[in-house]
Amino acid sequence: MFMILASPDVLLVRAFQSEMSRRDTLLVCASPNRLAALARFHKPDAVVAAFPAFDPGVTRVLGEVRGADAHHTLAALGPFTRMDQIEAVFGAGADLFQALPCNAHHVMRRVREAGGKSLAAG
């Protein structure tokens, strides 16, 4: 599996790295602002975007990433607890949402399940 992870949180990045197999590739960027361009260029199997707070940029970024390629799994992570915020995340094109802080193993399992058998770890 080839996955792009956008997160400025080094501990979160390391947690995701520990969940990747040797056959997997993880591309990490610190900011979600360039995520759509990266997804368009690299054509990943999955994109995971971690947002520190909910603002209008969250739905803009998710919409741009979804528009870049509708075939990848798009997961959003963030400290969002209000139903309208979570609905906005799904409305912008996310396949999965997980509140932060989260367990990287759980998120990776959900990403692999959402992506189907082609993303299954060996």
Stockholm file with secondary structure:
# STOCKHOLM 1.0

chainA/1-122         MFMILASPDVLLVRAFQSEMSRRDTLLVCASPNRLAALARFHKPDAVVAAFPAFDPGVTRVLGEVRGADAHHTLAALGPFTRMDQIEAVFGAGADLFQALPCNAHHVMRRVREAGGKSLAAG
#=GR chainA/1-122 SS CEEEEECSCHHHHHHHHHTCCTTCEEEEESCGGGHHHHHHHHCCSEEEEECSSCCHHHHHHHHHHHHHCTTSEEEEEESCCSHHHHHHHHHTTCSEEEESSCCHHHHHHHHHHHHCGGGCCC
#=GC SS_cons         CEEEEECSCHHHHHHHHHTCCTTCEEEEESCGGGHHHHHHHHCCSEEEEECSSCCHHHHHHHHHHHHHCTTSEEEEEESCCSHHHHHHHHHTTCSEEEESSCCHHHHHHHHHHHHCGGGCCC
//
